[in-house]
Amino acid sequence: MRRGWMLGIVMAVFASGAWADLRMEILDLSKRAVRLTYELADSQAGGKNFYFPQGGFIHDATAGEFKVESVWDVSNNMQLDYEIFTDKETNLPVLQIPYKIPIPQGAKKNLRITVKVNLPQKFLSVDAAGRNVIICETSHAFEFVIPKDQYIVASNQPITLKEEDRLVIANQAKEEFRAIVIQTRAMKK
């Protein structure tokens, strides 16, 4: 099997005191367009600005526009302001989220960040059997939503499948660093 869609989205520590779970929804395989929703818990006491993610979002600017769909403070049920800038080392987009009130000692801020990106072409492959191969490296809960015309044929990790609004969602909640490899195939018409 050739390595495919190597997301390089490593859900380890993004910034001091922050971690994230990830939901990745495939929007358009031909354009490598995905919607990424991160559930974050920032516990950096005194933090006035939150930078996410460290190193930037992996995105192929030639394939499409990077779009922030929402930055939400779940703790206070409100939309947050943000600025997009480019990481100097990786040349990838990073969000700066200013907090009006710094995080108190022992408290945390729960955030939900949703972005739309086009992954680089090297992160998508089709194996010899015609299956799309998606690899995500993570150490936190991961939810993968496959396109409506696809079905899962293999996974290298135990996953739970559920159907929601005609979408198939694969859940993998192991809390240790691992690479999740999911293979999908298009349904025959």
C-alpha positions in Angstrom: 0.0 0.0 0.0 1.3 3.4 -0.9 1.1 6.0 1.9 -1.7 8.4 1.3 -3.4 11.4 2.8 -0.7 11.8 5.4 -2.4 14.5 7.3 0.4 15.3 9.6 -2.2 16.7 11.9 -0.5 15.6 15.1 -2.9 16.1 18.0 -0.2 16.4 20.6 0.5 19.5 22.6 -0.2 22.6 20.4 0.7 25.2 22.9 1.5 25.2 26.5 -1.6 23.7 28.3 -3.7 23.0 25.2 -4.9 19.8 23.6 -7.4 19.0 20.9 -9.7 16.3 19.6 -10.4 16.4 15.8 -13.3 15.8 13.5 -12.3 15.6 9.8 -15.0 15.7 7.2 -14.1 15.0 3.6 -15.9 17.6 1.4 -14.5 16.9 -2.0 -11.9 14.1 -2.7 -11.0 15.4 -6.1 -10.0 18.8 -4.7 -8.7 17.3 -1.4 -11.1 19.7 0.4 -11.8 18.9 4.1 -13.5 20.6 7.0 -11.5 20.2 10.3 -13.2 20.8 13.6 -11.0 21.0 16.7 -12.3 20.7 20.2 -9.7 22.4 22.4 -9.1 22.9 26.1 -6.7 25.8 26.8 -5.6 25.8 30.4 -2.6 28.2 30.1 -3.2 30.5 33.1 -2.8 34.2 32.3 -3.0 33.6 28.6 -4.1 36.6 26.6 -3.6 35.2 23.1 -4.0 31.7 21.9 -2.1 30.6 18.8 -3.4 27.6 16.9 -2.0 25.3 15.6 1.7 25.4 16.3 3.4 25.4 12.9 0.2 26.2 11.1 -2.6 24.4 9.3 -1.5 22.0 6.6 -3.0 23.5 3.4 -2.3 23.6 -0.3 -2.9 27.2 -1.2 -2.7 26.3 -5.0 -5.7 23.9 -4.6 -8.1 26.4 -2.8 -8.7 29.0 -0.3 -8.0 28.5 3.4 -11.3 29.5 5.2 -12.0 29.8 8.9 -15.7 28.9 9.4 -15.9 29.6 13.1 -14.0 30.2 16.3 -16.2 29.5 19.2 -15.7 29.8 23.0 -17.8 26.9 24.2 -17.2 27.8 27.8 -19.1 31.1 27.4 -21.2 30.2 24.4 -19.9 33.1 22.2 -18.1 33.7 18.9 -14.5 34.8 19.2 -12.5 37.3 17.1 -9.3 36.0 15.4 -6.6 37.0 13.1 -4.9 34.8 10.5 -1.2 35.1 10.0 1.5 33.0 8.3 4.0 31.0 10.4 7.4 32.2 9.5 9.0 28.8 9.5 6.4 26.7 7.7 4.6 29.4 5.6 1.3 27.9 6.7 -1.8 29.8 8.2 -2.0 30.1 12.0 -4.9 31.6 14.1 -4.3 34.2 16.8 -7.3 34.3 19.1 -7.2 37.2 21.6 -8.9 36.7 25.0 -10.6 39.7 26.5 -10.1 38.2 30.0 -6.9 36.0 30.6 -7.5 32.5 31.8 -7.5 32.4 35.7 -5.2 30.0 37.5 -6.7 26.4 37.6 -9.3 27.3 35.0 -9.6 26.4 31.3 -11.2 27.7 28.2 -13.0 25.3 25.9 -12.8 26.2 22.2 -14.2 24.9 19.0 -12.4 25.9 15.8 -13.7 24.9 12.4 -11.6 25.5 9.2 -11.8 24.4 5.6 -8.6 23.5 3.9 -7.4 21.8 0.8 -4.8 19.2 1.7 -1.6 18.9 -0.4 -1.7 16.4 -3.2 1.0 14.3 -1.6 -1.4 13.5 1.3 -3.9 11.7 -0.9 -3.3 8.4 -2.7 -5.2 5.6 -4.2 -3.7 2.1 -3.6 -3.4 -0.7 -6.2 -6.9 -1.9 -5.4 -8.5 1.5 -6.1 -9.1 2.5 -2.5 -8.6 6.0 -1.1 -6.0 5.9 1.7 -6.2 8.4 4.5 -3.7 8.5 7.3 -4.0 10.7 10.4 -1.4 10.8 13.2 -3.0 11.6 16.5 -2.9 11.1 20.3 -6.5 12.2 20.9 -10.0 11.3 19.9 -10.5 11.3 16.2 -13.7 11.4 14.2 -13.6 10.9 10.4 -16.6 11.6 8.2 -16.4 10.0 4.8 -18.2 11.3 1.7 -21.7 10.2 1.0 -20.6 8.1 -2.0 -17.8 6.3 -0.1 -17.7 3.4 2.3 -14.9 2.1 4.6 -13.2 -1.1 3.5 -10.3 -1.2 6.0 -8.8 0.4 9.1 -5.6 -0.4 10.9 -7.1 0.6 14.3 -10.4 -0.5 15.9 -13.0 2.0 15.0 -16.7 2.5 15.8 -19.0 3.3 12.9 -22.2 5.3 13.1 -24.5 6.8 10.6 -25.7 10.4 11.0 -27.7 12.3 8.4 -26.7 9.8 5.7 -23.0 10.3 6.6 -20.8 7.5 7.9 -18.7 8.5 10.8 -15.7 6.5 12.1 -14.7 7.1 15.7 -11.4 6.3 17.2 -10.9 7.3 20.9 -7.7 5.6 22.0 -5.6 8.1 23.9 -2.1 7.1 22.8 -0.1 8.3 19.9 -0.8 6.3 16.8 -1.3 6.5 13.0 -4.9 5.8 11.9 -5.1 4.4 8.4 -8.6 4.3 6.9 -9.3 3.1 3.4 -12.5 4.0 1.5 -13.9 3.0 -1.9 -16.6 4.7 -4.0 -20.0 2.9 -4.2 -20.8 1.5 -7.6 -23.7 3.3 -9.3 
